[in-house]
Each structure stands twice: as structure tokens, then as C-alpha cells.
Amino acid sequence: MDPELYFEDLTPGRVFDLGTTVVDRDEMLAFARRFDPQPFHVDDEAGKASIFGALAASGWFTASLWMRAYADGVLARATSLGSPGGEEIAWPAPVFAGDELRASMEVVEARRSRSRPSLGLVKLRALLHRGNEVVYRSTFTGMFGTRG
């Protein structure tokens, strides 16, 4: 596949709407049982008794929902070369089965690598919203190939 998105296309201020997803209870539980088996993620009664008031998704599951939207909406058509890491990850509100979440990504900064001019470093802000409420945010660097 020929890429559509290169470093040069990822200009500061550009926002990508990555679509919506509905949180599937079975997927949420399977993830929690395997990777984050805290009681409020795997047991309805423990969830009800927790500060969340109901069975809540693992934050890492929530992050993976955003990652899937990013992979489908950007990475699958870009010159992505991975990521060296990030600066922030936050789950300011819990996520529950059945929630409809809207994913987006904003380009915060972009610069060409001095040591590798065929590579651009792009600071990205990831967001997941339930209505007007942010349930996940992350800031990280993506590496993308240039046109030249």
C-alpha cells in the first residue's frame, strides 16, 4: 500500500477525527481478566462497591481502544516508524460497558530529525471523549517518514 500521510502532512493544529467505538462488555472483561484483574474491573459487585459505582474498564483497555482507532485512522495509511515514548497518560473519568467513545488526535508539534533528515518527530495528543467528557488523554511522540 502506498502511504497517504507523511511527516509533512502532520502539521501543528491538525486534528484527526478517528471515529467512535462502543465499549463491549465481553472484550472489556476479557482484557481485565488477562491484563488488569483488579476487582472493580472483573467483578460486578466489587465494581458497584468501588468509587466507580459500577464495573469499570481498565485504563489500559481504554488506551487500547484509542490505539485501535489511531491504527485504523492514521497508521494504516501513514509512513509511521513507531514511537520513542510519551509524556502524559491520564484517565480522568471511568469508562463503562456500553459507553460510546469518540477518538481524536491532534498534532501538537512537528520537527524534522537533525540526525536522520528522512524522519520527522511529531508530538501528538490522543483523546477519547464520552459526550463532552474526556475519559482518556495521552501525549506522545510519533515518528514518520518524510516525502524526500
Order of alpha helices (4+ residues) and beta strands (2+ residues): beta-alpha-alpha-alpha-alpha-beta-beta-beta-beta
